[in-house]
Amino acid sequence: MTVQDPVRRPNPYLVLAAALALPGMGHVLLGRAQRGLGFAFFTLLGAWLTTKFAGPDASAIGRHAAGLFVWAISIPDAYRIARLREATAQASQRA
């Protein structure tokens, strides 16, 4: 009989790919759905707010800058959590 790991440990590269594809999805894969949905919400809110307040001559990136910033912050955060979980699991298996 094998003991189930109580903490989900998906491959960190899978988490990275999911975080790049959709804001907050990497956190959802890690079992931290509340954090992931928070990132998704603030990505959409930031993009919407900068769309409303950006000047008419702003580029597409400029019109969504706040949302893109939150998304960019969520990517390394999800990857870092996945790498830490993997390193912790490997260290506990060695001990």
N, CA, C and O atoms as a CHARMM CRD file, in Angstrom:
* protein
*
  380
    1    1 MET  N      0.84000  -1.17800   0.00000 PROA 1      0.00000
    2    1 MET  CA     0.00000   0.00000   0.00000 PROA 1      0.00000
    3    1 MET  C      0.88900   1.24600   0.00000 PROA 1      0.00000
    4    1 MET  O      1.85100   1.33000   0.76300 PROA 1      0.00000
    5    2 THR  N      0.56500   2.18900  -0.84400 PROA 2      0.00000
    6    2 THR  CA     1.34300   3.42000  -0.90300 PROA 2      0.00000
    7    2 THR  C      0.60600   4.52600  -0.16200 PROA 2      0.00000
    8    2 THR  O     -0.62300   4.55700  -0.10400 PROA 2      0.00000
    9    3 VAL  N      1.38100   5.41300   0.39000 PROA 3      0.00000
   10    3 VAL  CA     0.80900   6.55400   1.09500 PROA 3      0.00000
   11    3 VAL  C      0.62600   7.68600   0.09500 PROA 3      0.00000
   12    3 VAL  O      1.55100   8.04000  -0.63500 PROA 3      0.00000
   13    4 GLN  N     -0.56700   8.24600   0.06900 PROA 4      0.00000
   14    4 GLN  CA    -0.84700   9.35100  -0.84200 PROA 4      0.00000
   15    4 GLN  C     -0.20600  10.62600  -0.31800 PROA 4      0.00000
   16    4 GLN  O     -0.23100  10.89600   0.88300 PROA 4      0.00000
   17    5 ASP  N      0.36200  11.40100  -1.21700 PROA 5      0.00000
   18    5 ASP  CA     0.95700  12.67500  -0.85800 PROA 5      0.00000
   19    5 ASP  C     -0.17100  13.67200  -0.58100 PROA 5      0.00000
   20    5 ASP  O     -0.99000  13.92200  -1.46500 PROA 5      0.00000
   21    6 PRO  N     -0.23400  14.25300   0.63500 PROA 6      0.00000
   22    6 PRO  CA    -1.33400  15.16800   0.93500 PROA 6      0.00000
   23    6 PRO  C     -1.24400  16.49400   0.17800 PROA 6      0.00000
   24    6 PRO  O     -2.25300  17.18200   0.02600 PROA 6      0.00000
   25    7 VAL  N     -0.04800  16.86200  -0.29900 PROA 7      0.00000
   26    7 VAL  CA     0.13100  18.10600  -1.04100 PROA 7      0.00000
   27    7 VAL  C      0.33300  17.75600  -2.51000 PROA 7      0.00000
   28    7 VAL  O      1.19500  16.94800  -2.85400 PROA 7      0.00000
   29    8 ARG  N     -0.47000  18.37300  -3.37000 PROA 8      0.00000
   30    8 ARG  CA    -0.34000  18.09500  -4.80500 PROA 8      0.00000
   31    8 ARG  C      0.97800  18.64900  -5.30800 PROA 8      0.00000
   32    8 ARG  O      1.34100  19.78500  -5.00500 PROA 8      0.00000
   33    9 ARG  N      1.70500  17.83000  -6.09100 PROA 9      0.00000
   34    9 ARG  CA     2.99500  18.24500  -6.63100 PROA 9      0.00000
   35    9 ARG  C      3.05000  18.01400  -8.13200 PROA 9      0.00000
   36    9 ARG  O      3.72800  17.08800  -8.57900 PROA 9      0.00000
   37   10 PRO  N      2.36400  18.82100  -8.91800 PROA 10     0.00000
   38   10 PRO  CA     2.51100  18.66700 -10.36800 PROA 10     0.00000
   39   10 PRO  C      3.89300  19.13400 -10.81100 PROA 10     0.00000
   40   10 PRO  O      4.58000  19.86300 -10.09600 PROA 10     0.00000
   41   11 ASN  N      4.27400  18.70800 -11.97700 PROA 11     0.00000
   42   11 ASN  CA     5.56300  19.08900 -12.55300 PROA 11     0.00000
   43   11 ASN  C      5.66500  20.61800 -12.61600 PROA 11     0.00000
   44   11 ASN  O      4.74800  21.27000 -13.11600 PROA 11     0.00000
   45   12 PRO  N      6.76300  21.20000 -12.11700 PROA 12     0.00000
   46   12 PRO  CA     6.89600  22.66400 -12.15100 PROA 12     0.00000
   47   12 PRO  C      6.81100  23.25700 -13.55800 PROA 12     0.00000
   48   12 PRO  O      6.34000  24.38200 -13.72600 PROA 12     0.00000
   49   13 TYR  N      7.26000  22.51700 -14.56300 PROA 13     0.00000
   50   13 TYR  CA     7.17200  23.02900 -15.93400 PROA 13     0.00000
   51   13 TYR  C      5.72700  23.03600 -16.43200 PROA 13     0.00000
   52   13 TYR  O      5.34800  23.90100 -17.22200 PROA 13     0.00000
   53   14 LEU  N      4.92100  22.07900 -15.97600 PROA 14     0.00000
   54   14 LEU  CA     3.49500  22.08400 -16.30000 PROA 14     0.00000
   55   14 LEU  C      2.81500  23.28200 -15.63700 PROA 14     0.00000
   56   14 LEU  O      1.96900  23.94100 -16.24100 PROA 14     0.00000
   57   15 VAL  N      3.19200  23.55000 -14.40400 PROA 15     0.00000
   58   15 VAL  CA     2.65600  24.71300 -13.69000 PROA 15     0.00000
   59   15 VAL  C      3.05200  26.00000 -14.41500 PROA 15     0.00000
   60   15 VAL  O      2.23500  26.90700 -14.57000 PROA 15     0.00000
   61   16 LEU  N      4.29600  26.07200 -14.85200 PROA 16     0.00000
   62   16 LEU  CA     4.77000  27.24600 -15.58700 PROA 16     0.00000
   63   16 LEU  C      3.98400  27.43400 -16.88300 PROA 16     0.00000
   64   16 LEU  O      3.58300  28.55100 -17.21000 PROA 16     0.00000
   65   17 ALA  N      3.76300  26.35400 -17.61500 PROA 17     0.00000
   66   17 ALA  CA     3.00300  26.43800 -18.86800 PROA 17     0.00000
   67   17 ALA  C      1.56600  26.88300 -18.61300 PROA 17     0.00000
   68   17 ALA  O      1.02200  27.69500 -19.36100 PROA 17     0.00000
   69   18 ALA  N      0.95500  26.35300 -17.56000 PROA 18     0.00000
   70   18 ALA  CA    -0.41900  26.74400 -17.23200 PROA 18     0.00000
   71   18 ALA  C     -0.48500  28.20800 -16.81400 PROA 18     0.00000
   72   18 ALA  O     -1.42300  28.92000 -17.17500 PROA 18     0.00000
   73   19 ALA  N      0.51500  28.65700 -16.05000 PROA 19     0.00000
   74   19 ALA  CA     0.54300  30.05500 -15.61300 PROA 19     0.00000
   75   19 ALA  C      0.74700  30.99600 -16.80000 PROA 19     0.00000
   76   19 ALA  O      0.20900  32.10400 -16.81300 PROA 19     0.00000
   77   20 LEU  N      1.51400  30.56500 -17.78600 PROA 20     0.00000
   78   20 LEU  CA     1.69700  31.38000 -18.98900 PROA 20     0.00000
   79   20 LEU  C      0.42500  31.43000 -19.83200 PROA 20     0.00000
   80   20 LEU  O      0.13100  32.44600 -20.46200 PROA 20     0.00000
   81   21 ALA  N     -0.32900  30.32400 -19.84000 PROA 21     0.00000
   82   21 ALA  CA    -1.52600  30.24200 -20.67500 PROA 21     0.00000
   83   21 ALA  C     -2.67700  31.07900 -20.12000 PROA 21     0.00000
   84   21 ALA  O     -3.32600  31.82000 -20.85800 PROA 21     0.00000
   85   22 LEU  N     -2.92500  30.95600 -18.82300 PROA 22     0.00000
   86   22 LEU  CA    -4.03700  31.67200 -18.19100 PROA 22     0.00000
   87   22 LEU  C     -3.59700  32.20600 -16.83700 PROA 22     0.00000
   88   22 LEU  O     -2.93900  31.48800 -16.08300 PROA 22     0.00000
   89   23 PRO  N     -3.93600  33.43100 -16.51200 PROA 23     0.00000
   90   23 PRO  CA    -3.53400  33.95900 -15.20900 PROA 23     0.00000
   91   23 PRO  C     -4.20200  33.19500 -14.07100 PROA 23     0.00000
   92   23 PRO  O     -5.42000  33.02200 -14.06200 PROA 23     0.00000
   93   24 GLY  N     -3.40200  32.74000 -13.11700 PROA 24     0.00000
   94   24 GLY  CA    -3.92100  32.03200 -11.95900 PROA 24     0.00000
   95   24 GLY  C     -4.04400  30.53300 -12.12600 PROA 24     0.00000
   96   24 GLY  O     -4.23700  29.82600 -11.13800 PROA 24     0.00000
   97   25 MET  N     -3.93700  30.02200 -13.34600 PROA 25     0.00000
   98   25 MET  CA    -4.13900  28.59300 -13.56900 PROA 25     0.00000
   99   25 MET  C     -3.02200  27.75700 -12.95200 PROA 25     0.00000
  100   25 MET  O     -3.27700  26.63700 -12.51000 PROA 25     0.00000
  101   26 GLY  N     -1.80900  28.26100 -12.90900 PROA 26     0.00000
  102   26 GLY  CA    -0.72300  27.53400 -12.26200 PROA 26     0.00000
  103   26 GLY  C     -1.00200  27.32200 -10.78800 PROA 26     0.00000
  104   26 GLY  O     -0.71000  26.25600 -10.24500 PROA 26     0.00000
  105   27 HSD  N     -1.56600  28.33000 -10.13500 PROA 27     0.00000
  106   27 HSD  CA    -1.91600  28.20600  -8.72400 PROA 27     0.00000
  107   27 HSD  C     -3.04200  27.19400  -8.52800 PROA 27     0.00000
  108   27 HSD  O     -3.04600  26.44100  -7.55400 PROA 27     0.00000
  109   28 VAL  N     -3.98500  27.18000  -9.44700 PROA 28     0.00000
  110   28 VAL  CA    -5.08500  26.21300  -9.35500 PROA 28     0.00000
  111   28 VAL  C     -4.54000  24.79400  -9.45900 PROA 28     0.00000
  112   28 VAL  O     -4.97800  23.91400  -8.71900 PROA 28     0.00000
  113   29 LEU  N     -3.59200  24.55500 -10.36500 PROA 29     0.00000
  114   29 LEU  CA    -2.97800  23.23100 -10.47800 PROA 29     0.00000
  115   29 LEU  C     -2.24900  22.83000  -9.20700 PROA 29     0.00000
  116   29 LEU  O     -2.16100  21.64500  -8.88900 PROA 29     0.00000
  117   30 LEU  N     -1.73000  23.80000  -8.48500 PROA 30     0.00000
  118   30 LEU  CA    -1.01800  23.52400  -7.24100 PROA 30     0.00000
  119   30 LEU  C     -1.96300  23.30500  -6.06400 PROA 30     0.00000
  120   30 LEU  O     -1.51400  23.00300  -4.95800 PROA 30     0.00000
  121   31 GLY  N     -3.25100  23.45200  -6.28800 PROA 31     0.00000
  122   31 GLY  CA    -4.21300  23.28000  -5.21300 PROA 31     0.00000
  123   31 GLY  C     -4.44700  24.55500  -4.41900 PROA 31     0.00000
  124   31 GLY  O     -5.03400  24.51500  -3.33800 PROA 31     0.00000
  125   32 ARG  N     -3.99700  25.67500  -4.94300 PROA 32     0.00000
  126   32 ARG  CA    -4.18600  26.96400  -4.27500 PROA 32     0.00000
  127   32 ARG  C     -5.14900  27.80300  -5.11700 PROA 32     0.00000
  128   32 ARG  O     -4.80400  28.86900  -5.62600 PROA 32     0.00000
  129   33 ALA  N     -6.36000  27.27900  -5.24300 PROA 33     0.00000
  130   33 ALA  CA    -7.34900  27.89500  -6.12600 PROA 33     0.00000
  131   33 ALA  C     -7.71000  29.31100  -5.70200 PROA 33     0.00000
  132   33 ALA  O     -7.90600  30.17700  -6.55500 PROA 33     0.00000
  133   34 GLN  N     -7.80000  29.56100  -4.40800 PROA 34     0.00000
  134   34 GLN  CA    -8.16600  30.90100  -3.95300 PROA 34     0.00000
  135   34 GLN  C     -7.12500  31.92800  -4.39200 PROA 34     0.00000
  136   34 GLN  O     -7.47300  33.02400  -4.83100 PROA 34     0.00000
  137   35 ARG  N     -5.86600  31.57400  -4.27500 PROA 35     0.00000
  138   35 ARG  CA    -4.79400  32.48100  -4.70500 PROA 35     0.00000
  139   35 ARG  C     -4.84100  32.66700  -6.22400 PROA 35     0.00000
  140   35 ARG  O     -4.69000  33.78300  -6.72200 PROA 35     0.00000
  141   36 GLY  N     -5.05100  31.57500  -6.95100 PROA 36     0.00000
  142   36 GLY  CA    -5.12100  31.65300  -8.40500 PROA 36     0.00000
  143   36 GLY  C     -6.29400  32.48000  -8.89400 PROA 36     0.00000
  144   36 GLY  O     -6.15400  33.27800  -9.82100 PROA 36     0.00000
  145   37 LEU  N     -7.44400  32.29300  -8.27700 PROA 37     0.00000
  146   37 LEU  CA    -8.60600  33.07700  -8.67600 PROA 37     0.00000
  147   37 LEU  C     -8.42600  34.54700  -8.31100 PROA 37     0.00000
  148   37 LEU  O     -8.93200  35.42900  -9.00400 PROA 37     0.00000
  149   38 GLY  N     -7.71100  34.80700  -7.23200 PROA 38     0.00000
  150   38 GLY  CA    -7.39100  36.19600  -6.88700 PROA 38     0.00000
  151   38 GLY  C     -6.52300  36.83900  -7.94800 PROA 38     0.00000
  152   38 GLY  O     -6.77300  37.97300  -8.35800 PROA 38     0.00000
  153   39 PHE  N     -5.50000  36.11800  -8.39400 PROA 39     0.00000
  154   39 PHE  CA    -4.65400  36.64700  -9.47100 PROA 39     0.00000
  155   39 PHE  C     -5.47400  36.86200 -10.74000 PROA 39     0.00000
  156   39 PHE  O     -5.31700  37.88300 -11.40900 PROA 39     0.00000
  157   40 ALA  N     -6.34500  35.91400 -11.07900 PROA 40     0.00000
  158   40 ALA  CA    -7.16300  36.05600 -12.28600 PROA 40     0.00000
  159   40 ALA  C     -8.08900  37.26800 -12.17300 PROA 40     0.00000
  160   40 ALA  O     -8.23800  38.03900 -13.12100 PROA 40     0.00000
  161   41 PHE  N     -8.70700  37.42200 -11.00300 PROA 41     0.00000
  162   41 PHE  CA    -9.61400  38.55400 -10.79900 PROA 41     0.00000
  163   41 PHE  C     -8.88000  39.88400 -10.94000 PROA 41     0.00000
  164   41 PHE  O     -9.34700  40.78300 -11.63900 PROA 41     0.00000
  165   42 PHE  N     -7.73200  40.00900 -10.27700 PROA 42     0.00000
  166   42 PHE  CA    -7.01500  41.28300 -10.32600 PROA 42     0.00000
  167   42 PHE  C     -6.35200  41.52300 -11.67900 PROA 42     0.00000
  168   42 PHE  O     -6.10400  42.67000 -12.05000 PROA 42     0.00000
  169   43 THR  N     -6.06500  40.45700 -12.41500 PROA 43     0.00000
  170   43 THR  CA    -5.59000  40.63400 -13.78800 PROA 43     0.00000
  171   43 THR  C     -6.68700  41.25900 -14.64000 PROA 43     0.00000
  172   43 THR  O     -6.44400  42.21900 -15.37100 PROA 43     0.00000
  173   44 LEU  N     -7.88700  40.71300 -14.54000 PROA 44     0.00000
  174   44 LEU  CA    -9.00600  41.26200 -15.31200 PROA 44     0.00000
  175   44 LEU  C     -9.36800  42.66700 -14.84800 PROA 44     0.00000
  176   44 LEU  O     -9.62900  43.54600 -15.66900 PROA 44     0.00000
  177   45 LEU  N     -9.38300  42.87800 -13.54000 PROA 45     0.00000
  178   45 LEU  CA    -9.71200  44.20100 -13.01000 PROA 45     0.00000
  179   45 LEU  C     -8.67400  45.23700 -13.45000 PROA 45     0.00000
  180   45 LEU  O     -9.02900  46.33700 -13.87300 PROA 45     0.00000
  181   46 GLY  N     -7.40400  44.88300 -13.34800 PROA 46     0.00000
  182   46 GLY  CA    -6.35100  45.81000 -13.76400 PROA 46     0.00000
  183   46 GLY  C     -6.41600  46.12400 -15.24400 PROA 46     0.00000
  184   46 GLY  O     -6.25100  47.27500 -15.64800 PROA 46     0.00000
  185   47 ALA  N     -6.65600  45.10600 -16.05100 PROA 47     0.00000
  186   47 ALA  CA    -6.76800  45.33300 -17.49700 PROA 47     0.00000
  187   47 ALA  C     -7.96300  46.22800 -17.81000 PROA 47     0.00000
  188   47 ALA  O     -7.87300  47.12200 -18.65100 PROA 47     0.00000
  189   48 TRP  N     -9.07000  45.98700 -17.13800 PROA 48     0.00000
  190   48 TRP  CA   -10.26600  46.79700 -17.37100 PROA 48     0.00000
  191   48 TRP  C    -10.03600  48.24800 -16.94600 PROA 48     0.00000
  192   48 TRP  O    -10.40300  49.18000 -17.66200 PROA 48     0.00000
  193   49 LEU  N     -9.41900  48.42900 -15.76800 PROA 49     0.00000
  194   49 LEU  CA    -9.18300  49.79300 -15.28400 PROA 49     0.00000
  195   49 LEU  C     -8.24200  50.57600 -16.19600 PROA 49     0.00000
  196   49 LEU  O     -8.49400  51.74200 -16.50000 PROA 49     0.00000
  197   50 THR  N     -7.16500  49.93800 -16.62900 PROA 50     0.00000
  198   50 THR  CA    -6.25600  50.67700 -17.51000 PROA 50     0.00000
  199   50 THR  C     -6.88400  50.92700 -18.87300 PROA 50     0.00000
  200   50 THR  O     -6.54700  51.90800 -19.53600 PROA 50     0.00000
  201   51 THR  N     -7.78600  50.06300 -19.29900 PROA 51     0.00000
  202   51 THR  CA    -8.50800  50.31200 -20.54700 PROA 51     0.00000
  203   51 THR  C     -9.37000  51.56100 -20.41200 PROA 51     0.00000
  204   51 THR  O     -9.46500  52.36600 -21.33900 PROA 51     0.00000
  205   52 LYS  N     -9.99700  51.71400 -19.24600 PROA 52     0.00000
  206   52 LYS  CA   -10.87300  52.87200 -19.02700 PROA 52     0.00000
  207   52 LYS  C    -10.09500  54.17500 -18.87300 PROA 52     0.00000
  208   52 LYS  O    -10.57000  55.22900 -19.29600 PROA 52     0.00000
  209   53 PHE  N     -8.90300  54.11800 -18.27000 PROA 53     0.00000
  210   53 PHE  CA    -8.17400  55.34700 -17.96100 PROA 53     0.00000
  211   53 PHE  C     -7.02000  55.65300 -18.90900 PROA 53     0.00000
  212   53 PHE  O     -6.44900  56.74100 -18.84000 PROA 53     0.00000
  213   54 ALA  N     -6.66900  54.73900 -19.77700 PROA 54     0.00000
  214   54 ALA  CA    -5.56800  54.98500 -20.71900 PROA 54     0.00000
  215   54 ALA  C     -6.01900  55.97400 -21.79100 PROA 54     0.00000
  216   54 ALA  O     -7.19400  56.04500 -22.15000 PROA 54     0.00000
  217   55 GLY  N     -5.07200  56.71300 -22.27400 PROA 55     0.00000
  218   55 GLY  CA    -5.37600  57.67800 -23.32400 PROA 55     0.00000
  219   55 GLY  C     -5.71300  56.98100 -24.63400 PROA 55     0.00000
  220   55 GLY  O     -5.39500  55.80600 -24.81500 PROA 55     0.00000
  221   56 PRO  N     -6.35100  57.69500 -25.54100 PROA 56     0.00000
  222   56 PRO  CA    -6.73900  57.08700 -26.81200 PROA 56     0.00000
  223   56 PRO  C     -5.55400  56.72100 -27.69900 PROA 56     0.00000
  224   56 PRO  O     -5.68300  55.88200 -28.59100 PROA 56     0.00000
  225   57 ASP  N     -4.41100  57.33700 -27.46400 PROA 57     0.00000
  226   57 ASP  CA    -3.23800  57.03900 -28.28100 PROA 57     0.00000
  227   57 ASP  C     -2.36700  55.92700 -27.69200 PROA 57     0.00000
  228   57 ASP  O     -1.30100  55.63400 -28.23300 PROA 57     0.00000
  229   58 ALA  N     -2.80200  55.30700 -26.59800 PROA 58     0.00000
  230   58 ALA  CA    -2.02000  54.24000 -25.96000 PROA 58     0.00000
  231   58 ALA  C     -2.06600  52.96900 -26.81000 PROA 58     0.00000
  232   58 ALA  O     -3.06200  52.67800 -27.47200 PROA 58     0.00000
  233   59 SER  N     -0.96700  52.22700 -26.77300 PROA 59     0.00000
  234   59 SER  CA    -0.91000  50.96800 -27.52100 PROA 59     0.00000
  235   59 SER  C     -1.77000  49.91300 -26.82200 PROA 59     0.00000
  236   59 SER  O     -2.28200  50.14900 -25.72700 PROA 59     0.00000
  237   60 ALA  N     -1.92300  48.76200 -27.45300 PROA 60     0.00000
  238   60 ALA  CA    -2.71800  47.68000 -26.86000 PROA 60     0.00000
  239   60 ALA  C     -2.11000  47.22800 -25.53800 PROA 60     0.00000
  240   60 ALA  O     -2.83400  46.94300 -24.58400 PROA 60     0.00000
  241   61 ILE  N     -0.79600  47.16300 -25.48200 PROA 61     0.00000
  242   61 ILE  CA    -0.13800  46.77800 -24.23100 PROA 61     0.00000
  243   61 ILE  C     -0.33800  47.86800 -23.18600 PROA 61     0.00000
  244   61 ILE  O     -0.57200  47.56400 -22.01700 PROA 61     0.00000
  245   62 GLY  N     -0.25200  49.11100 -23.58300 PROA 62     0.00000
  246   62 GLY  CA    -0.46300  50.21900 -22.65900 PROA 62     0.00000
  247   62 GLY  C     -1.87700  50.28000 -22.12200 PROA 62     0.00000
  248   62 GLY  O     -2.09500  50.67900 -20.97700 PROA 62     0.00000
  249   63 ARG  N     -2.84900  49.88300 -22.95000 PROA 63     0.00000
  250   63 ARG  CA    -4.24500  49.90100 -22.51500 PROA 63     0.00000
  251   63 ARG  C     -4.56200  48.78300 -21.53000 PROA 63     0.00000
  252   63 ARG  O     -5.59500  48.83100 -20.86100 PROA 63     0.00000
  253   64 HSD  N     -3.70400  47.78700 -21.42800 PROA 64     0.00000
  254   64 HSD  CA    -3.93700  46.66100 -20.51400 PROA 64     0.00000
  255   64 HSD  C     -2.76100  46.44200 -19.57000 PROA 64     0.00000
  256   64 HSD  O     -2.57500  45.33800 -19.05900 PROA 64     0.00000
  257   65 ALA  N     -1.97200  47.47500 -19.33600 PROA 65     0.00000
  258   65 ALA  CA    -0.70600  47.34200 -18.61600 PROA 65     0.00000
  259   65 ALA  C     -0.86500  46.79200 -17.20300 PROA 65     0.00000
  260   65 ALA  O     -0.08200  45.93500 -16.79400 PROA 65     0.00000
  261   66 ALA  N     -1.84000  47.25400 -16.46000 PROA 66     0.00000
  262   66 ALA  CA    -1.99200  46.78700 -15.07600 PROA 66     0.00000
  263   66 ALA  C     -2.34400  45.30300 -15.03900 PROA 66     0.00000
  264   66 ALA  O     -1.82800  44.56300 -14.20100 PROA 66     0.00000
  265   67 GLY  N     -3.20500  44.87200 -15.92600 PROA 67     0.00000
  266   67 GLY  CA    -3.55400  43.45200 -15.98200 PROA 67     0.00000
  267   67 GLY  C     -2.36900  42.59500 -16.38100 PROA 67     0.00000
  268   67 GLY  O     -2.15200  41.52400 -15.81400 PROA 67     0.00000
  269   68 LEU  N     -1.60800  43.06000 -17.34800 PROA 68     0.00000
  270   68 LEU  CA    -0.41300  42.32100 -17.76300 PROA 68     0.00000
  271   68 LEU  C      0.62600  42.27400 -16.65100 PROA 68     0.00000
  272   68 LEU  O      1.33800  41.27900 -16.50900 PROA 68     0.00000
  273   69 PHE  N      0.72100  43.34000 -15.86100 PROA 69     0.00000
  274   69 PHE  CA     1.65600  43.36400 -14.73900 PROA 69     0.00000
  275   69 PHE  C      1.27900  42.31500 -13.69400 PROA 69     0.00000
  276   69 PHE  O      2.14200  41.57600 -13.22000 PROA 69     0.00000
  277   70 VAL  N      0.00400  42.24700 -13.33400 PROA 70     0.00000
  278   70 VAL  CA    -0.43700  41.25000 -12.34600 PROA 70     0.00000
  279   70 VAL  C     -0.19800  39.84700 -12.88700 PROA 70     0.00000
  280   70 VAL  O      0.26000  38.97100 -12.15400 PROA 70     0.00000
  281   71 TRP  N     -0.50200  39.62600 -14.16000 PROA 71     0.00000
  282   71 TRP  CA    -0.26800  38.32300 -14.77600 PROA 71     0.00000
  283   71 TRP  C      1.21900  37.97700 -14.72700 PROA 71     0.00000
  284   71 TRP  O      1.58800  36.84700 -14.40800 PROA 71     0.00000
  285   72 ALA  N      2.06800  38.95000 -15.04400 PROA 72     0.00000
  286   72 ALA  CA     3.51300  38.71300 -15.03000 PROA 72     0.00000
  287   72 ALA  C      4.01900  38.38400 -13.62800 PROA 72     0.00000
  288   72 ALA  O      4.97000  37.61500 -13.48300 PROA 72     0.00000
  289   73 ILE  N      3.40600  38.94500 -12.60800 PROA 73     0.00000
  290   73 ILE  CA     3.79600  38.63600 -11.23000 PROA 73     0.00000
  291   73 ILE  C      3.33200  37.23000 -10.84400 PROA 73     0.00000
  292   73 ILE  O      4.01300  36.54800 -10.07900 PROA 73     0.00000
  293   74 SER  N      2.19500  36.79300 -11.35800 PROA 74     0.00000
  294   74 SER  CA     1.65700  35.48500 -10.97400 PROA 74     0.00000
  295   74 SER  C      2.45500  34.32300 -11.56600 PROA 74     0.00000
  296   74 SER  O      2.46200  33.23400 -10.99300 PROA 74     0.00000
  297   75 ILE  N      3.11800  34.53000 -12.68700 PROA 75     0.00000
  298   75 ILE  CA     3.84900  33.44200 -13.34800 PROA 75     0.00000
  299   75 ILE  C      5.01800  32.94700 -12.50300 PROA 75     0.00000
  300   75 ILE  O      5.06700  31.75600 -12.19500 PROA 75     0.00000
  301   76 PRO  N      5.96700  33.80800 -12.11200 PROA 76     0.00000
  302   76 PRO  CA     7.06400  33.28500 -11.28300 PROA 76     0.00000
  303   76 PRO  C      6.60700  32.85000  -9.89500 PROA 76     0.00000
  304   76 PRO  O      7.24100  31.99400  -9.27800 PROA 76     0.00000
  305   77 ASP  N      5.51500  33.42800  -9.39700 PROA 77     0.00000
  306   77 ASP  CA     5.00900  33.01900  -8.09000 PROA 77     0.00000
  307   77 ASP  C      4.55700  31.56300  -8.12100 PROA 77     0.00000
  308   77 ASP  O      4.91200  30.78700  -7.23400 PROA 77     0.00000
  309   78 ALA  N      3.78400  31.18700  -9.12500 PROA 78     0.00000
  310   78 ALA  CA     3.32000  29.80300  -9.24000 PROA 78     0.00000
  311   78 ALA  C      4.49000  28.85100  -9.46500 PROA 78     0.00000
  312   78 ALA  O      4.54100  27.77700  -8.86600 PROA 78     0.00000
  313   79 TYR  N      5.41600  29.23600 -10.31700 PROA 79     0.00000
  314   79 TYR  CA     6.57400  28.38300 -10.60100 PROA 79     0.00000
  315   79 TYR  C      7.43600  28.20200  -9.35500 PROA 79     0.00000
  316   79 TYR  O      7.91900  27.10100  -9.08900 PROA 79     0.00000
  317   80 ARG  N      7.63200  29.27300  -8.59200 PROA 80     0.00000
  318   80 ARG  CA     8.43600  29.20100  -7.36600 PROA 80     0.00000
  319   80 ARG  C      7.80200  28.25100  -6.35200 PROA 80     0.00000
  320   80 ARG  O      8.50400  27.46200  -5.72000 PROA 80     0.00000
  321   81 ILE  N      6.48800  28.32300  -6.19400 PROA 81     0.00000
  322   81 ILE  CA     5.80100  27.43300  -5.25800 PROA 81     0.00000
  323   81 ILE  C      5.96100  25.98300  -5.70100 PROA 81     0.00000
  324   81 ILE  O      6.21200  25.10600  -4.87400 PROA 81     0.00000
  325   82 ALA  N      5.81900  25.72500  -6.99900 PROA 82     0.00000
  326   82 ALA  CA     5.96200  24.35800  -7.51100 PROA 82     0.00000
  327   82 ALA  C      7.37500  23.83500  -7.30000 PROA 82     0.00000
  328   82 ALA  O      7.55500  22.68400  -6.90100 PROA 82     0.00000
  329   83 ARG  N      8.38200  24.67000  -7.56300 PROA 83     0.00000
  330   83 ARG  CA     9.77800  24.24400  -7.36500 PROA 83     0.00000
  331   83 ARG  C     10.07500  23.98300  -5.89200 PROA 83     0.00000
  332   83 ARG  O     10.76900  23.02000  -5.56600 PROA 83     0.00000
  333   84 LEU  N      9.56500  24.82100  -5.00200 PROA 84     0.00000
  334   84 LEU  CA     9.78300  24.61200  -3.57200 PROA 84     0.00000
  335   84 LEU  C      9.14000  23.31900  -3.09400 PROA 84     0.00000
  336   84 LEU  O      9.72600  22.58900  -2.29400 PROA 84     0.00000
  337   85 ARG  N      7.94200  23.03300  -3.57900 PROA 85     0.00000
  338   85 ARG  CA     7.28200  21.77900  -3.19500 PROA 85     0.00000
  339   85 ARG  C      8.06000  20.57500  -3.70200 PROA 85     0.00000
  340   85 ARG  O      8.19900  19.57700  -2.99500 PROA 85     0.00000
  341   86 GLU  N      8.56700  20.66800  -4.92200 PROA 86     0.00000
  342   86 GLU  CA     9.33800  19.56300  -5.48200 PROA 86     0.00000
  343   86 GLU  C     10.63000  19.35600  -4.69500 PROA 86     0.00000
  344   86 GLU  O     10.99600  18.22100  -4.39300 PROA 86     0.00000
  345   87 ALA  N     11.31500  20.43500  -4.36500 PROA 87     0.00000
  346   87 ALA  CA    12.56500  20.33000  -3.60600 PROA 87     0.00000
  347   87 ALA  C     12.31600  19.78600  -2.20400 PROA 87     0.00000
  348   87 ALA  O     13.10500  18.98500  -1.70200 PROA 87     0.00000
  349   88 THR  N     11.24000  20.20800  -1.57700 PROA 88     0.00000
  350   88 THR  CA    10.89800  19.71600  -0.24300 PROA 88     0.00000
  351   88 THR  C     10.57500  18.22900  -0.28600 PROA 88     0.00000
  352   88 THR  O     10.98700  17.47600   0.59700 PROA 88     0.00000
  353   89 ALA  N      9.84600  17.80800  -1.30200 PROA 89     0.00000
  354   89 ALA  CA     9.49600  16.39100  -1.42800 PROA 89     0.00000
  355   89 ALA  C     10.73500  15.54200  -1.67900 PROA 89     0.00000
  356   89 ALA  O     10.86000  14.45100  -1.12300 PROA 89     0.00000
  357   90 GLN  N     11.64400  16.02700  -2.50400 PROA 90     0.00000
  358   90 GLN  CA    12.87500  15.27400  -2.76500 PROA 90     0.00000
  359   90 GLN  C     13.73700  15.18700  -1.51500 PROA 90     0.00000
  360   90 GLN  O     14.35000  14.15200  -1.25600 PROA 90     0.00000
  361   91 ALA  N     13.78900  16.25600  -0.74400 PROA 91     0.00000
  362   91 ALA  CA    14.58700  16.24800   0.48500 PROA 91     0.00000
  363   91 ALA  C     13.99400  15.29800   1.51500 PROA 91     0.00000
  364   91 ALA  O     14.73200  14.62800   2.23800 PROA 91     0.00000
  365   92 SER  N     12.67000  15.23400   1.59000 PROA 92     0.00000
  366   92 SER  CA    12.04500  14.33700   2.56500 PROA 92     0.00000
  367   92 SER  C     12.17300  12.87700   2.13900 PROA 92     0.00000
  368   92 SER  O     12.19000  11.98800   2.99000 PROA 92     0.00000
  369   93 GLN  N     12.26100  12.61900   0.83700 PROA 93     0.00000
  370   93 GLN  CA    12.44900  11.24100   0.37200 PROA 93     0.00000
  371   93 GLN  C     13.85800  10.75600   0.66200 PROA 93     0.00000
  372   93 GLN  O     14.06600   9.56800   0.91000 PROA 93     0.00000
  373   94 ARG  N     14.82500  11.66000   0.63500 PROA 94     0.00000
  374   94 ARG  CA    16.21000  11.28700   0.93200 PROA 94     0.00000
  375   94 ARG  C     16.41000  11.00500   2.41300 PROA 94     0.00000
  376   94 ARG  O     17.24100  10.18000   2.79300 PROA 94     0.00000
  377   95 ALA  N     15.65100  11.68900   3.23400 PROA 95     0.00000
  378   95 ALA  CA    15.84400  11.54600   4.68600 PROA 95     0.00000
  379   95 ALA  C     15.25200  10.26700   5.22300 PROA 95     0.00000
  380   95 ALA  O     15.33300  10.00500   6.42300 PROA 95     0.00000
